[in-house]
Amino acid sequence: MPKRRTLIAVAGIAASFVGLVGVIIFLLVNKIVSFAMAMLMLVALFGLYIGFGILIAVYRFIGKLE
């Protein structure tokens, strides 16, 4: 079972992701950005979260090796 601090961190990350997706959808609905641009923003956001997640995981793994 994960510690409480870990659960809070995961909840914060998930909330920020959902919030940013909500902002992108809001921009799309109000015709501020086109559909293609909104999809590009969503893919880029997803890529950033995955990329930084891998980076943090590798950093923590290397820290445990030392």
N, C-alpha and C positions, 0 to 999 in steps of 0.2 A: 504494500500500500504506500503510495507516495506521501511525502510529508506535506503538511499544510502549506508551507511556503511554496513548494513546487506547484501545488494545485492553484494557488493564487496567481503565480506567474503564468501558468498555462491559460487560466481564465482571462488574464489581462491581455495576453497575446491574441487569444481568440476574439475578445471584444474589440481590440483595435483593428483586427482584420475585417470583422463584420462591419465596423463603423466606416472604414475606408471603402469597402464594397458598397455600402449604403450611399456614401457620398458620390461615388461613380455612377450608381444607378440614378440618383437624384439629378445629376448633371445630364444624363442621357434622357430622362423623362422630360426635363425642361428644355430640351433641344439646345443645350449649351455646347455639347459635344456630339459628334456623329456616332452612329452605331459602331463603325469600324474603329474609331478612336477609343470608344468605351471598351470594346473588346481588347484592344491593345493595352489599355490601362489595366484591365483586369488580369490579363496574362502577365504583364510586367509586375504587378503587385504580388501575384501568386509566386512568380519566379524569385522575387526578392525575399519573400518569407521562407521559401524552400532553401534558397541559397544561404541566407544568414543562419537558418536552422542547422544546416549541415556544417557551416563554419563553427558555430558554437558547440555542436556535438563533437567535432574533431578537436577543438580547443580543450574541452573538458576531458576527452579521452587522453590526450597527450599529457594533460596535467596529472592524471591518475597514473601514468606510466613512470613519472619521475619520482 
